[in-house]
Amino acid sequence: MIAWLQLIISIPFLLIGLWTLCCSVLGVFRFKYVLNRMHAAAMGDSLGILFILIGLMILSGFSFGTLKLALIVLFFWVAGPVSSHMIANMEVTVNEELEKECEVPEDGTV
């Protein structure tokens, strides 16, 4: 009975995580500018991995494996945004044609 309940609760988390990762892949292929593609990949990975690992934690029950999955979530949530920020900062610093690739409003507001 408990195993069925764990399965029923974990399936929506796994499906939401899978849907998020699929949307992230779609965003990576559809966006033209590298920073937009990177944003889609970083947000999709963070949220998709979170939901999938929460679903796996529910499915595995309370065990040592659950603690390992929680530590993986913590690592991804700390390392992902930091590495994305570093790559974006490098792109802005190195790209000489940044103004040509970015859309700037006519009135100068952001």
DSSP file (Angstrom, degrees, kcal/mol; ACC not computed):
  #  RESIDUE AA STRUCTURE BP1 BP2  ACC     N-H-->O    O-->H-N    N-H-->O    O-->H-N    TCO  KAPPA ALPHA  PHI   PSI    X-CA   Y-CA   Z-CA
    1    1 A M     >        0   0    0      0, 0.0     4,-1.9     0, 0.0     5,-0.1   0.000 360.0 360.0 360.0 -43.3    0.0    0.0    0.0
    2    2 A I  H  >  +     0   0    0      1,-0.2     4,-2.6     2,-0.2     5,-0.2   0.892 360.0  54.5 -65.6 -39.0    2.8    2.4    0.9
    3    3 A A  H  > S+     0   0    0      1,-0.2     4,-2.1     2,-0.2    -1,-0.2   0.897 108.4  48.4 -63.9 -39.8    4.7    1.6   -2.3
    4    4 A W  H  > S+     0   0    0      2,-0.2     4,-2.6     1,-0.2    -1,-0.2   0.898 111.2  50.5 -66.0 -39.7    1.6    2.5   -4.4
    5    5 A L  H  X S+     0   0    0     -4,-1.9     4,-2.2     2,-0.2    -2,-0.2   0.907 110.4  49.2 -64.6 -42.0    1.2    5.7   -2.5
    6    6 A Q  H  X S+     0   0    0     -4,-2.6     4,-2.3     1,-0.2    -1,-0.2   0.903 112.3  49.0 -62.2 -40.7    4.8    6.7   -3.1
    7    7 A L  H  X S+     0   0    0     -4,-2.1     4,-1.9     2,-0.2    -2,-0.2   0.916 111.0  49.0 -65.6 -43.6    4.4    5.9   -6.8
    8    8 A I  H  < S+     0   0    0     -4,-2.6    -1,-0.2     1,-0.2    -2,-0.2   0.874 115.7  43.7 -65.4 -37.4    1.3    7.9   -7.1
    9    9 A I  H  X S+     0   0    0     -4,-2.2     4,-0.7    -5,-0.2    -1,-0.2   0.862 115.2  48.0 -75.6 -35.6    2.8   10.9   -5.4
   10   10 A S  H  X S+     0   0    0     -4,-2.3     4,-2.3    -5,-0.2     5,-0.2   0.787  95.6  72.0 -79.7 -26.6    6.2   10.7   -7.2
   11   11 A I  H  X S+     0   0    0     -4,-1.9     4,-2.6     1,-0.2     5,-0.2   0.906  96.0  50.4 -59.7 -44.8    4.8   10.4  -10.8
   12   12 A P  H  > S+     0   0    0      0, 0.0     4,-2.6     0, 0.0    -1,-0.2   0.904 111.0  49.9 -60.9 -37.6    3.6   14.0  -11.0
   13   13 A F  H  X S+     0   0    0     -4,-0.7     4,-2.2     2,-0.2    -2,-0.2   0.921 112.2  47.2 -64.2 -42.6    7.0   15.3   -9.9
   14   14 A L  H  X S+     0   0    0     -4,-2.3     4,-2.2     2,-0.2    -1,-0.2   0.901 113.6  47.9 -65.6 -40.3    8.8   13.1  -12.4
   15   15 A L  H  X S+     0   0    0     -4,-2.6     4,-2.6     2,-0.2    -2,-0.2   0.899 111.5  49.4 -68.7 -40.0    6.4   14.2  -15.2
   16   16 A I  H  X S+     0   0    0     -4,-2.6     4,-2.4    -5,-0.2    -2,-0.2   0.908 112.4  49.0 -64.5 -41.0    6.8   17.9  -14.4
   17   17 A G  H  X S+     0   0    0     -4,-2.2     4,-2.2    -5,-0.2    -2,-0.2   0.902 112.1  47.9 -64.2 -40.9   10.6   17.5  -14.3
   18   18 A L  H  X S+     0   0    0     -4,-2.2     4,-2.2     2,-0.2    -2,-0.2   0.909 112.2  49.3 -65.8 -42.0   10.5   15.8  -17.7
   19   19 A W  H  X S+     0   0    0     -4,-2.6     4,-2.3     2,-0.2    -2,-0.2   0.904 110.7  50.8 -63.3 -41.8    8.3   18.4  -19.2
   20   20 A T  H  X S+     0   0    0     -4,-2.4     4,-2.0     1,-0.2    -2,-0.2   0.913 110.7  48.0 -63.3 -43.5   10.5   21.2  -17.8
   21   21 A L  H  X S+     0   0    0     -4,-2.2     4,-2.1     2,-0.2    -1,-0.2   0.878 110.8  51.6 -66.2 -36.8   13.6   19.6  -19.3
   22   22 A C  H  X S+     0   0    0     -4,-2.2     4,-2.1     2,-0.2    -2,-0.2   0.908 110.2  48.7 -66.4 -40.9   11.9   19.1  -22.7
   23   23 A C  H  X S+     0   0    0     -4,-2.3     4,-2.3     2,-0.2    -2,-0.2   0.867 109.5  54.0 -64.4 -35.4   10.9   22.8  -22.7
   24   24 A S  H  X S+     0   0    0     -4,-2.0     4,-2.1     2,-0.2    -2,-0.2   0.913 108.0  48.5 -64.5 -42.9   14.5   23.7  -21.9
   25   25 A V  H  X S+     0   0    0     -4,-2.1     4,-1.8     1,-0.2    -2,-0.2   0.907 110.7  51.4 -64.0 -41.0   15.8   21.7  -24.8
   26   26 A L  H  X S+     0   0    0     -4,-2.1     4,-1.9     1,-0.2    -2,-0.2   0.909 109.8  50.0 -61.3 -42.4   13.2   23.4  -27.1
   27   27 A G  H  X S+     0   0    0     -4,-2.3     4,-2.2     1,-0.2    -1,-0.2   0.863 107.0  54.7 -64.5 -36.6   14.3   26.8  -25.8
   28   28 A V  H  < S+     0   0    0     -4,-2.1    -1,-0.2     1,-0.2    -2,-0.2   0.883 114.7  39.9 -64.8 -37.3   18.0   26.0  -26.5
   29   29 A F  H  < S+     0   0    0     -4,-1.8    -2,-0.2    -5,-0.1    -1,-0.2   0.761 118.2  46.6 -83.4 -24.4   17.2   25.1  -30.1
   30   30 A R  H  < S+     0   0    0     -4,-1.9    -2,-0.2    -5,-0.2    -3,-0.2   0.847  92.7  82.9 -88.8 -35.5   14.7   28.0  -30.7
   31   31 A F     <  -     0   0    0     -4,-2.2     6,-0.0    -5,-0.2     3,-0.0  -0.404  59.1-159.6 -73.2 147.5   16.5   31.0  -29.3
   32   32 A K        +     0   0    0     -2,-0.1     2,-0.2     5,-0.0    -1,-0.1   0.841  67.0  73.0 -94.5 -38.6   19.1   32.7  -31.5
   33   33 A Y  S  > S-     0   0    0      1,-0.1     4,-2.1    68,-0.1     3,-0.3  -0.578  78.5-130.2 -86.9 143.2   21.3   34.6  -29.0
   34   34 A V  H  > S+     0   0    0     -2,-0.2     4,-2.4     1,-0.2     5,-0.2   0.833 105.5  53.0 -63.0 -36.4   23.7   32.6  -26.8
   35   35 A L  H  > S+     0   0    0      2,-0.2     4,-2.1     1,-0.2    -1,-0.2   0.870 109.4  49.2 -69.9 -34.4   22.6   34.3  -23.6
   36   36 A N  H  > S+     0   0    0     -3,-0.3     4,-2.2     2,-0.2    -2,-0.2   0.912 112.6  47.8 -67.4 -41.8   19.0   33.4  -24.2
   37   37 A R  H  X S+     0   0    0     -4,-2.1     4,-2.2     1,-0.2    -2,-0.2   0.906 111.9  49.9 -63.9 -40.9   19.9   29.8  -25.0
   38   38 A M  H  X S+     0   0    0     -4,-2.4     4,-2.7     2,-0.2    -1,-0.2   0.886 109.0  51.8 -66.3 -37.8   22.0   29.7  -21.9
   39   39 A H  H  X S+     0   0    0     -4,-2.1     4,-2.6     2,-0.2     5,-0.3   0.921 110.0  49.1 -63.8 -43.7   19.2   31.1  -19.7
   40   40 A A  H  X S+     0   0    0     -4,-2.2     4,-1.9     1,-0.2     5,-0.2   0.909 114.2  46.0 -62.1 -41.6   16.8   28.5  -21.1
   41   41 A A  H  X S+     0   0    0     -4,-2.2     4,-2.4     2,-0.2    -2,-0.2   0.917 114.4  46.6 -68.0 -43.0   19.3   25.7  -20.4
   42   42 A A  H  X S+     0   0    0     -4,-2.7     4,-2.3     2,-0.2     5,-0.2   0.923 116.1  43.0 -68.9 -44.6   20.2   26.9  -16.9
   43   43 A M  H  X S+     0   0    0     -4,-2.6     4,-2.4    -5,-0.2     5,-0.3   0.905 115.8  49.3 -68.8 -40.0   16.6   27.4  -15.7
   44   44 A G  H  X S+     0   0    0     -4,-1.9     4,-2.8    -5,-0.3     5,-0.3   0.914 112.4  47.5 -65.0 -42.1   15.4   24.2  -17.2
   45   45 A D  H  X S+     0   0    0     -4,-2.4     4,-2.4    -5,-0.2     5,-0.3   0.937 113.5  47.3 -64.8 -45.5   18.2   22.2  -15.7
   46   46 A S  H  X S+     0   0    0     -4,-2.3     4,-1.6    -5,-0.2    -2,-0.2   0.951 121.2  35.1 -62.0 -49.9   17.7   23.6  -12.3
   47   47 A L  H  X S+     0   0    0     -4,-2.4     4,-2.3    -5,-0.2     5,-0.2   0.910 119.4  49.4 -73.9 -41.8   14.0   23.2  -12.1
   48   48 A G  H  X S+     0   0    0     -4,-2.8     4,-2.4    -5,-0.3     5,-0.2   0.924 113.1  46.1 -63.9 -44.7   13.8   20.0  -14.1
   49   49 A I  H  X S+     0   0    0     -4,-2.4     4,-2.6    -5,-0.3     5,-0.2   0.882 110.8  55.0 -65.6 -37.3   16.5   18.3  -12.0
   50   50 A L  H  X S+     0   0    0     -4,-1.6     4,-2.2    -5,-0.3    -2,-0.2   0.957 111.5  42.6 -59.5 -51.4   14.8   19.5   -8.8
   51   51 A F  H  X S+     0   0    0     -4,-2.3     4,-2.3     1,-0.2    -2,-0.2   0.899 115.2  49.3 -65.4 -40.6   11.5   18.0   -9.7
   52   52 A I  H  X S+     0   0    0     -4,-2.4     4,-2.2     1,-0.2    -1,-0.2   0.924 113.2  46.1 -65.6 -42.8   12.9   14.7  -11.0
   53   53 A L  H  X S+     0   0    0     -4,-2.6     4,-2.2     2,-0.2    -1,-0.2   0.846 110.6  53.0 -71.2 -31.6   15.1   14.3   -7.9
   54   54 A I  H  X S+     0   0    0     -4,-2.2     4,-2.3    -5,-0.2    -1,-0.2   0.923 109.9  49.4 -64.8 -42.6   12.2   15.1   -5.6
   55   55 A G  H  X S+     0   0    0     -4,-2.3     4,-2.1     1,-0.2    -2,-0.2   0.899 111.9  47.9 -61.2 -40.2   10.1   12.5   -7.3
   56   56 A L  H  X S+     0   0    0     -4,-2.2     4,-2.3     2,-0.2    -1,-0.2   0.860 109.3  53.4 -69.0 -34.7   13.0   10.0   -6.9
   57   57 A M  H  X S+     0   0    0     -4,-2.2     4,-1.1     2,-0.2    -2,-0.2   0.913 111.2  45.9 -65.3 -41.3   13.3   10.9   -3.2
   58   58 A I  H  < S+     0   0    0     -4,-2.3     3,-0.3     1,-0.2    -2,-0.2   0.905 113.6  50.2 -65.6 -40.2    9.6   10.2   -2.7
   59   59 A L  H  < S+     0   0    0     -4,-2.1    -2,-0.2     1,-0.2    -1,-0.2   0.858 111.2  47.3 -67.8 -36.2    9.9    7.0   -4.6
   60   60 A S  H  < S-     0   0    0     -4,-2.3    -1,-0.2     1,-0.2    -2,-0.2   0.677 101.1-146.2 -81.7 -15.6   12.9    5.7   -2.7
   61   61 A G     <  -     0   0    0     -4,-1.1     2,-0.9    -3,-0.3    -1,-0.2  -0.257  47.6 -29.0  79.7-173.5   11.4    6.5    0.7
   62   62 A F  S    S+     0   0    0     -4,-0.1     2,-0.3     4,-0.1    -1,-0.1  -0.702  94.0 115.2 -83.7 107.1   13.3    7.6    3.8
   63   63 A S  S  > S-     0   0    0     -2,-0.9     4,-1.2    -6,-0.1     3,-0.3  -0.884  82.0 -83.6-154.8-177.1   16.8    6.1    3.4
   64   64 A F  H  > S+     0   0    0     -2,-0.3     4,-1.8     1,-0.2     5,-0.1   0.824 124.6  61.0 -67.4 -30.7   20.4    7.0    3.0
   65   65 A G  H  > S+     0   0    0      1,-0.2     4,-2.2     2,-0.2    -1,-0.2   0.843  99.0  56.3 -63.9 -33.7   19.8    7.2   -0.8
   66   66 A T  H  > S+     0   0    0     -3,-0.3     4,-2.2     2,-0.2    -1,-0.2   0.892 105.6  50.8 -64.8 -39.8   17.3   10.0   -0.1
   67   67 A L  H  X S+     0   0    0     -4,-1.2     4,-2.0     2,-0.2    -2,-0.2   0.898 109.1  51.3 -64.0 -40.1   20.0   12.0    1.7
   68   68 A K  H  X S+     0   0    0     -4,-1.8     4,-1.9     2,-0.2    -2,-0.2   0.914 109.9  49.4 -62.9 -42.6   22.3   11.5   -1.3
   69   69 A L  H  X S+     0   0    0     -4,-2.2     4,-2.2     1,-0.2    -2,-0.2   0.886 109.2  52.5 -64.6 -38.1   19.6   12.8   -3.7
   70   70 A A  H  X S+     0   0    0     -4,-2.2     4,-2.3     1,-0.2    -1,-0.2   0.882 108.8  50.1 -64.7 -37.5   19.0   15.8   -1.4
   71   71 A L  H  X S+     0   0    0     -4,-2.0     4,-2.4     2,-0.2    -1,-0.2   0.855 108.3  52.8 -68.6 -34.1   22.7   16.6   -1.5
   72   72 A I  H  X S+     0   0    0     -4,-1.9     4,-2.6     2,-0.2    -2,-0.2   0.915 109.0  49.8 -65.3 -42.1   22.7   16.3   -5.3
   73   73 A V  H  X S+     0   0    0     -4,-2.2     4,-2.4     1,-0.2    -2,-0.2   0.933 111.3  49.2 -59.9 -46.1   19.8   18.8   -5.4
   74   74 A L  H  X S+     0   0    0     -4,-2.3     4,-1.2     1,-0.2    -2,-0.2   0.913 111.4  49.1 -60.3 -43.8   21.7   21.2   -3.1
   75   75 A F  H  X S+     0   0    0     -4,-2.4     4,-3.2     1,-0.2     3,-0.4   0.932 112.5  46.9 -62.7 -46.3   24.9   20.9   -5.3
   76   76 A F  H  X S+     0   0    0     -4,-2.6     4,-2.0     1,-0.2    -1,-0.2   0.876 110.8  52.4 -64.6 -36.5   23.0   21.6   -8.5
   77   77 A W  H  < S+     0   0    0     -4,-2.4    -1,-0.2    -5,-0.2    -2,-0.2   0.725 118.0  37.6 -74.3 -19.6   21.2   24.5   -7.0
   78   78 A V  H  X S+     0   0    0     -4,-1.2     4,-1.0    -3,-0.4    -2,-0.2   0.859 122.7  39.4 -92.1 -45.2   24.4   26.1   -5.9
   79   79 A A  H  X S+     0   0    0     -4,-3.2     4,-2.4    -5,-0.2     5,-0.2   0.844 107.9  61.4 -77.4 -34.5   26.7   25.2   -8.8
   80   80 A G  H  X S+     0   0    0     -4,-2.0     4,-2.4    -5,-0.3     5,-0.2   0.958 107.5  39.4 -61.9 -56.5   24.3   25.8  -11.7
   81   81 A P  H  > S+     0   0    0      0, 0.0     4,-2.3     0, 0.0    -1,-0.2   0.862 115.9  53.0 -63.8 -33.8   23.5   29.5  -11.3
   82   82 A V  H  X S+     0   0    0     -4,-1.0     4,-2.1     2,-0.2    -2,-0.2   0.939 112.2  43.5 -66.7 -45.7   27.1   30.3  -10.4
   83   83 A S  H  X S+     0   0    0     -4,-2.4     4,-2.2     2,-0.2    -1,-0.2   0.884 113.5  51.9 -68.7 -36.4   28.5   28.6  -13.5
   84   84 A S  H  X S+     0   0    0     -4,-2.4     4,-2.5    -5,-0.2    -1,-0.2   0.905 109.8  49.6 -63.9 -40.7   25.8   30.2  -15.7
   85   85 A H  H  X S+     0   0    0     -4,-2.3     4,-2.6    -5,-0.2    -2,-0.2   0.903 110.3  50.5 -64.7 -40.7   26.6   33.6  -14.3
   86   86 A M  H  X S+     0   0    0     -4,-2.1     4,-2.0     2,-0.2    -2,-0.2   0.905 112.0  46.7 -65.4 -40.7   30.3   33.1  -15.0
   87   87 A I  H  X S+     0   0    0     -4,-2.2     4,-2.2     2,-0.2    -2,-0.2   0.912 113.6  48.6 -67.3 -41.9   29.6   32.0  -18.6
   88   88 A A  H  X S+     0   0    0     -4,-2.5     4,-2.4     2,-0.2     5,-0.2   0.903 110.5  51.1 -64.6 -40.7   27.2   34.9  -19.2
   89   89 A N  H  X S+     0   0    0     -4,-2.6     4,-2.1     1,-0.2    -1,-0.2   0.896 110.4  49.5 -63.2 -39.9   29.8   37.4  -17.7
   90   90 A M  H  X S+     0   0    0     -4,-2.0     4,-2.5     2,-0.2     5,-0.3   0.902 110.2  50.7 -65.2 -40.6   32.4   36.0  -20.0
   91   91 A E  H  X S+     0   0    0     -4,-2.2     4,-2.3     1,-0.2    -2,-0.2   0.918 112.1  46.4 -63.8 -43.7   30.1   36.3  -23.0
   92   92 A V  H  < S+     0   0    0     -4,-2.4    -1,-0.2     1,-0.2    -2,-0.2   0.875 116.2  46.0 -66.6 -36.9   29.3   39.9  -22.2
   93   93 A T  H  < S+     0   0    0     -4,-2.1    -2,-0.2    -5,-0.2    -1,-0.2   0.889 121.3  34.6 -72.9 -39.9   33.0   40.8  -21.6
   94   94 A V  H  < S+     0   0    0     -4,-2.5     2,-0.4    -5,-0.2    -2,-0.2   0.815  91.9  94.9 -89.2 -32.9   34.4   39.1  -24.7
   95   95 A N    ><  -     0   0    0     -4,-2.3     3,-0.6    -5,-0.3    -4,-0.0  -0.466  47.7-174.2 -70.6 116.8   31.7   39.6  -27.3
   96   96 A E  T 3  S+     0   0    0     -2,-0.4     3,-0.3     1,-0.2    -1,-0.2   0.687  82.4  53.8 -82.9 -18.7   32.5   42.7  -29.4
   97   97 A E  T 3>  +     0   0    0      1,-0.2     4,-1.4     2,-0.1    -1,-0.2  -0.123  68.6 124.5-105.7  35.3   29.2   42.6  -31.3
   98   98 A L  H <> S+     0   0    0     -3,-0.6     4,-1.7     1,-0.2    -1,-0.2   0.882  70.8  53.2 -64.7 -40.4   27.0   42.5  -28.3
   99   99 A E  H  4 S+     0   0    0     -3,-0.3    -1,-0.2     1,-0.2     5,-0.1   0.833 107.6  52.3 -65.8 -31.8   25.0   45.6  -29.3
  100  100 A K  H  4 S+     0   0    0     -3,-0.2    -1,-0.2     1,-0.2    -2,-0.2   0.841 113.4  43.1 -72.6 -32.6   24.2   44.1  -32.7
  101  101 A E  H  < S+     0   0    0     -4,-1.4     2,-0.3    -3,-0.2    -2,-0.2   0.711 106.1  70.6 -87.1 -21.7   22.9   40.9  -31.1
  102  102 A C  S  < S-     0   0    0     -4,-1.7     2,-0.6    -5,-0.1     0, 0.0  -0.700  81.3-123.4 -98.0 148.9   20.9   42.4  -28.3
  103  103 A E        -     0   0    0     -2,-0.3    -3,-0.1     0, 0.0    -2,-0.1  -0.810  25.8-167.0 -90.7 124.3   17.7   44.4  -28.8
  104  104 A V        -     0   0    0     -2,-0.6     6,-0.1    -5,-0.1     5,-0.0  -0.948  24.1-117.3-111.5 127.7   17.9   47.9  -27.3
  105  105 A P    >   -     0   0    0      0, 0.0     3,-0.9     0, 0.0     5,-0.0  -0.262  19.2-124.3 -61.8 151.1   14.6   49.9  -26.9
  106  106 A E  T 3  S+     0   0    0      1,-0.2    -2,-0.0     2,-0.1     0, 0.0   0.864 108.5  50.9 -64.8 -37.9   14.3   53.1  -29.0
  107  107 A D  T 3  S-     0   0    0      2,-0.1    -1,-0.2     1,-0.1     3,-0.1   0.490 112.5-115.5 -84.3  -1.4   13.6   55.3  -25.9
  108  108 A G  S <  S+     0   0    0     -3,-0.9     2,-0.2     1,-0.3    -2,-0.1   0.432  71.1 131.6  87.6  -2.2   16.6   54.0  -24.0
  109  109 A T              0   0    0      1,-0.1    -1,-0.3    -5,-0.0    -2,-0.1  -0.527 360.0 360.0 -83.6 154.0   14.6   52.4  -21.2
  110  110 A V              0   0    0     -2,-0.2    -1,-0.1    -3,-0.1    -2,-0.0   0.405 360.0 360.0-103.6 360.0   15.3   48.8  -20.1
